[in-house]
Amino acid sequence: MPIYHKLGDFPQKRHVQFEKPDGGLYYEQLFGTEGFHGHSSLLYHVHRPTQVKEILNSYSVEPKIAIGKNIKSLLLKGFELLPENDFLESRKPMLVNKDCTIGLAAPKESLRSYFYKNADADEMIFIHKGSGTLRTMMGNIPFEYGDYLIIPRGMIYQIDFDTTENRLFYVESFAPFYTPKRYKNESGQHLEHAPFCERDFKLPIALETHDEKGDFLIKIKKEGMMHEVVYATHPFDVIGWDGYNFPYGFSIHNFEPITGRVHQPPPVHQTFETATFVVCSFVPRLYDYHPKAIPAPYNHSNIDSDEVLYYVDGDFMSRNNIEQGHITLHPKGIPHGPAPGAMERSIGQTITQELAVMVDTFRPLMVTEEAMGLDDGQYYKSWVEAP
């Protein structure tokens, strides 16, 4: 996260004694990224954060690949994914490569019976349906429809849902999420032309500090395995922290679109970036206003990246027969563009109400068995004009 934030109590200087009111010391922990080079925070725990009592089980959660080297455009009917009670069991990987996992989830119940930590990847969870609270060791973040939740790797968290009908689109990234460099100055402040700014971020609030000993189950995902680890103290025992590495939220509804006289390329929609892929937000906006403008996107070659679009709401003007929760994959190697009739249909239109999330990966994506269960089987032929 490119801004400084703090919660709770901590000493004025780093790496010095921080005494408890009733005697003894709090325990300092560096929570950092990319070794000691990236963003970091300093956390102060009531108990040592290192107390592992037992490792109960370890089992594989690696995605099962159906197509390893894919050339076919796909349409996945995401809302056909059946809901499940458990948060982790409901998460189904759809598309994967060495850099990320893109998936869907439809959990019906809050995550309260255990804690979760992804030791390998930062997580981006997009809230399509549902609301609630992300509860973490660094504070809580209320969320609602349209929110992105960015959860750094190593973060211990639980999640509360207000309803049983929840639909999530998520990306696990093996490189950290950042906001785009071109939106920021040298010190990291968002510039005047950026489509959002620091005021739009949902920062952690309501720090929970539990002084409890016992058996606390944490499920830790690491290298395609899930490890069930028992901690001796409650993971949410942080009395205070400060720094730059923490979970945060951002609403897609706060993304201010950049428009022009002629059609703008996808980078104007960019919201997040990593070293290996980008995330873009397509939001309601005015169409291009040149008198001869064609609002629909031009055909373009997928030379360098696979394109994934997750359709959230509204009428996506460049496609036909798209519904909420659909995912399209346009793989590198085959050009793609508007569906037949979409270009002509867009001429003269002045506004779009579409809402979608796009992920462009620089490495090709493999298709999982879970994804094939949602595939419509015909999408790759959708550009063929009727005789």
C-alpha positions in Angstrom: 0.0 0.0 0.0 1.6 3.3 -1.0 0.5 5.4 2.0 1.4 5.4 5.7 -1.2 4.2 8.2 -1.3 3.3 11.9 -3.7 1.8 14.5 -3.5 1.3 18.2 -0.5 1.9 20.4 3.2 1.5 19.7 6.5 3.1 20.9 7.9 6.3 19.4 11.1 4.5 18.2 11.4 1.3 16.3 13.1 -1.8 17.9 13.0 -0.5 21.5 11.4 -1.8 24.6 7.6 -1.4 24.7 6.4 -2.1 28.2 2.9 -3.5 29.1 1.0 -1.6 31.7 1.1 -4.5 34.1 4.7 -5.4 33.5 6.5 -7.3 30.7 7.1 -6.4 27.1 5.0 -6.4 23.9 6.6 -8.4 21.1 7.6 -6.6 17.9 7.1 -8.2 14.5 8.3 -6.9 11.1 5.6 -7.7 8.5 7.4 -6.9 5.2 7.5 -7.7 1.6 10.3 -8.5 -0.9 12.7 -9.3 1.9 13.7 -6.0 3.6 13.3 -4.0 0.5 9.5 -3.7 -0.1 6.7 -2.2 1.9 6.5 -3.2 5.6 4.8 -2.5 8.9 5.8 -3.1 12.5 3.3 -4.9 14.6 3.3 -5.2 18.4 1.8 -8.4 19.9 0.6 -9.2 23.4 2.1 -12.7 23.0 4.9 -14.1 20.9 3.6 -14.6 17.3 5.8 -17.6 16.9 4.1 -20.2 19.2 3.1 -23.2 17.1 1.7 -26.0 19.2 1.0 -28.6 16.5 0.7 -29.2 12.8 -2.4 -31.4 12.4 -2.8 -32.1 8.7 -1.3 -31.1 5.4 -3.0 -31.8 2.1 -2.9 -30.7 -1.6 -5.1 -27.9 -2.9 -3.3 -27.6 -6.2 -5.7 -26.8 -9.1 -6.4 -29.7 -11.5 -5.5 -28.7 -15.0 -7.8 -29.6 -17.9 -6.1 -27.6 -20.6 -2.4 -26.9 -20.2 -1.7 -25.1 -23.4 -4.9 -23.3 -24.5 -5.7 -21.5 -27.7 -9.5 -21.4 -27.4 -11.6 -18.4 -26.3 -13.8 -19.4 -23.4 -17.0 -18.2 -21.7 -17.5 -19.5 -18.2 -21.0 -19.1 -16.6 -19.8 -18.1 -13.2 -23.2 -17.9 -11.4 -23.6 -21.6 -12.2 -20.9 -22.3 -9.6 -22.8 -24.0 -6.7 -22.6 -22.2 -3.3 -20.8 -24.0 -0.4 -20.9 -23.3 3.3 -17.1 -23.1 4.0 -15.2 -20.1 2.8 -12.1 -21.9 1.6 -13.9 -24.9 0.2 -16.1 -22.5 -1.9 -13.1 -21.0 -3.6 -12.6 -22.7 -7.0 -9.6 -21.9 -9.3 -10.6 -21.3 -12.9 -7.5 -20.0 -14.7 -3.9 -20.4 -13.5 -0.3 -19.8 -14.4 3.0 -19.5 -12.6 2.2 -16.0 -11.5 -1.4 -16.0 -10.4 -4.6 -18.0 -9.8 -7.9 -16.5 -10.9 -11.0 -18.0 -9.3 -14.6 -17.8 -8.1 -16.2 -18.4 -4.8 -19.8 -18.5 -3.5 -19.5 -19.0 0.3 -22.7 -19.2 2.3 -21.2 -18.9 5.8 -18.8 -16.6 7.6 -15.3 -17.8 8.3 -15.2 -18.1 12.1 -14.2 -21.7 13.0 -10.6 -21.2 11.9 -8.2 -18.5 10.7 -6.7 -18.3 7.2 -3.3 -17.2 5.9 -2.0 -17.3 2.3 1.7 -17.6 2.7 2.5 -17.5 -1.0 0.3 -14.9 -2.6 -1.3 -11.5 -2.1 -5.1 -11.8 -2.6 -7.5 -9.5 -4.4 -11.1 -10.4 -3.6 -13.8 -8.6 -5.6 -17.2 -8.5 -3.9 -19.9 -9.1 -6.6 -22.7 -10.0 -4.2 -22.8 -9.7 -0.4 -21.5 -7.5 2.3 -19.7 -7.9 5.6 -16.4 -7.3 7.4 -12.9 -8.5 6.6 -11.4 -9.2 10.1 -7.6 -9.3 10.2 -4.7 -9.1 12.7 -4.2 -5.5 11.6 -7.8 -4.3 11.9 -11.2 -4.7 10.3 -12.5 -3.4 6.9 -16.3 -3.3 6.2 -17.1 -4.3 2.6 -20.0 -4.2 0.2 -20.9 -4.8 -3.4 -18.2 -3.5 -5.8 -15.4 -3.5 -3.3 -11.9 -4.8 -4.1 -10.2 -6.2 -1.0 -6.4 -6.3 -1.2 -4.9 -8.8 1.4 -1.1 -9.0 1.6 0.5 -12.4 1.7 1.1 -13.6 5.3 -2.0 -11.8 6.6 -4.0 -13.8 9.1 -7.7 -13.2 8.6 -11.3 -14.2 9.0 -14.3 -12.9 7.1 -17.9 -12.2 8.2 -20.8 -12.1 5.7 -24.1 -10.4 6.4 -26.0 -12.7 4.1 -25.8 -16.3 2.7 -25.8 -15.2 -1.0 -22.3 -14.1 -1.6 -20.4 -14.1 -5.0 -16.7 -13.4 -5.1 -14.2 -13.0 -7.9 -10.6 -13.4 -6.7 -7.0 -13.3 -7.9 -4.1 -14.8 -5.9 -0.8 -13.1 -7.0 2.7 -14.3 -6.4 3.9 -10.7 -6.9 2.6 -7.8 -4.7 -0.3 -5.7 -5.8 0.4 -2.0 -6.4 -1.5 0.9 -7.8 -0.1 1.9 -11.2 3.2 3.8 -11.2 2.1 6.3 -13.8 -0.6 7.6 -11.4 1.9 8.5 -8.7 4.8 10.9 -8.2 8.3 9.9 -7.0 7.2 9.8 -3.3 4.1 7.7 -4.1 1.3 10.3 -3.9 -1.4 9.9 -6.4 -1.3 12.6 -9.1 -4.1 15.0 -10.1 -4.9 13.0 -13.3 -5.2 9.7 -11.5 -8.7 8.1 -11.7 -8.7 7.7 -7.9 -6.7 9.0 -4.9 -5.9 8.2 -1.3 -9.3 9.4 -0.1 -10.9 6.5 -1.9 -9.1 3.7 0.0 -10.9 1.8 2.8 -8.2 1.5 5.5 -8.2 -1.0 8.4 -10.2 0.3 11.4 -11.5 -1.2 14.7 -8.3 -3.1 15.7 -9.2 -6.3 17.6 -6.8 -7.1 20.4 -7.4 -10.5 22.0 -5.3 -11.6 25.0 -6.2 -15.3 24.9 -4.3 -18.6 25.2 -5.6 -21.9 24.0 -5.8 -23.8 20.7 -6.3 -21.6 17.6 -6.5 -23.3 14.2 -4.9 -21.5 11.3 -5.1 -22.9 7.8 -2.0 -21.9 5.9 -1.7 -22.2 2.2 1.8 -22.7 0.9 3.2 -24.2 -2.3 -0.1 -25.8 -3.3 -0.6 -27.3 0.1 -2.9 -26.5 2.9 -1.4 -26.9 6.4 -3.6 -27.0 9.5 -1.5 -25.4 12.2 -2.5 -24.9 15.9 -1.3 -21.6 17.5 -1.0 -21.3 21.3 -2.4 -17.7 21.4 -5.1 -15.8 19.5 -3.8 -14.5 16.2 -5.5 -11.2 16.7 -3.4 -10.0 19.6 -1.9 -6.9 18.0 -2.0 -3.9 20.4 -0.8 -1.5 17.6 1.1 -1.1 14.4 2.3 1.4 11.8 3.7 1.2 8.3 2.9 0.7 4.6 2.0 -3.0 4.4 -1.6 -3.7 5.4 -4.9 -4.9 3.9 -7.2 -2.3 2.3 -10.3 -1.9 0.2 -11.2 0.1 -2.8 -14.7 0.4 -4.4 -15.0 0.0 -8.2 -17.7 2.7 -7.9 -15.0 5.2 -6.9 -13.0 4.7 -10.1 -13.3 7.9 -12.2 -13.2 6.9 -15.9 -10.8 8.6 -18.4 -12.6 9.3 -21.7 -11.7 11.0 -25.0 -12.8 12.1 -28.4 -11.9 8.7 -29.8 -11.8 5.2 -28.2 -9.3 5.0 -25.4 -7.1 1.9 -25.0 -7.5 -0.5 -22.0 -4.7 1.0 -19.9 -6.9 4.0 -19.1 -9.0 1.6 -17.0 -6.0 0.2 -15.1 -6.6 -0.1 -11.3 -3.8 -2.3 -10.0 -0.6 -3.8 -11.3 1.9 -6.5 -10.4 5.1 -7.5 -12.1 3.2 -10.1 -14.1 -0.3 -8.9 -14.8 -2.6 -5.9 -14.5 -6.2 -5.4 -13.3 -8.6 -2.9 -14.9 -12.0 -1.6 -14.0 -14.6 -0.9 -16.6 -17.2 1.5 -15.1 -20.2 3.6 -16.3 -18.8 6.4 -18.5 -19.5 8.7 -21.4 -18.7 7.4 -24.8 -16.2 8.9 -27.2 -17.4 12.2 -28.6 -15.7 12.7 -31.9 -18.4 13.1 -34.5 -17.2 10.0 -36.3 -16.3 8.0 -33.2 -16.9 4.3 -32.9 -17.4 3.7 -29.2 -17.0 -0.1 -29.4 -13.3 -1.2 -29.0 -11.3 -1.9 -32.1 -10.1 -5.4 -32.9 -6.7 -6.1 -31.4 -4.2 -8.9 -31.4 -3.5 -10.8 -28.2 0.3 -10.9 -28.9 1.7 -10.5 -25.4 -1.1 -11.4 -22.9 -4.2 -13.4 -22.1 -7.2 -11.3 -21.3 -9.8 -12.3 -18.7 -13.0 -10.3 -18.3 -15.4 -10.7 -15.3 -18.8 -9.2 -16.0 -20.4 -7.6 -13.0 -23.4 -5.6 -14.1 -25.0 -3.6 -16.9 -24.9 -4.2 -20.7 -21.3 -4.8 -21.9 -21.5 -3.1 -25.2 -18.8 -5.0 -27.1 -20.3 -8.5 -26.5 -23.5 -10.3 -27.2 -25.4 -12.5 -24.7 -23.3 -11.6 -21.7 -24.7 -12.0 -18.2 -23.7 -11.2 -14.6 -21.0 -13.5 -13.4 -19.8 -14.6 -16.8 -16.0 -14.8 -17.4 -14.5 -14.6 -20.8 -10.9 -15.7 -21.7 -9.3 -14.3 -24.8 -6.0 -16.2 -25.1 -2.8 -14.9 -26.7 -2.4 -16.0 -30.3 -5.8 -15.1 -31.7 -7.1 -11.5 -32.3 -10.4 -10.6 -30.6 -12.7 -7.7 -30.8 -16.4 -6.7 -30.7 -19.0 -9.4 -31.4 -20.7 -9.2 -34.8 -23.0 -6.2 -34.8 -21.6 -4.6 -31.7 -19.5 -2.1 -33.6 -22.4 -0.9 -35.6 -24.7 -0.9 -32.6 -22.4 1.4 -30.7 -22.3 4.2 -33.2 -24.3 7.2 -32.0 -24.5 5.9 -28.4 -23.5 8.4 -25.7 -23.1 6.4 -22.5 -22.5 2.9 -21.2 -23.5 1.5 -17.8 -21.2 -1.5 -18.0 -19.3 -2.7 -14.9 -16.6 -5.3 -15.3 -13.1 -6.4 -14.0 -10.4 -7.3 -16.4 -7.2 -9.2 -15.7 -4.5 -9.2 -18.4 -1.7 -11.7 -17.7 1.7 -11.7 -19.4 2.0 -15.5 -19.3 -0.6 -17.8 -20.8 -3.3 -19.2 -18.5 -4.1 -22.8 -18.0 -7.7 -23.9 -17.7 -8.8 -25.9 -14.7 -11.3 -28.8 -14.5 -13.5 -26.5 -12.4 -13.6 -24.0 -15.2 -14.5 -26.6 -17.8 -17.6 -27.4 -15.8 -18.8 -23.9 -16.3 -17.7 -23.5 -20.0 -20.5 -22.8 -22.6 -18.5 -24.7 -25.2 -19.4 -22.3 -28.1 -17.9 -18.9 -27.3 -14.8 -19.3 -29.4 -17.1 -19.4 -32.5 -19.0 -16.2 -31.5 -17.2 -14.0 -34.0 -18.3 -16.0 -37.0 -20.8 -14.0 -39.0 -24.1 -15.8 -39.9 -24.3 -16.7 -43.6 
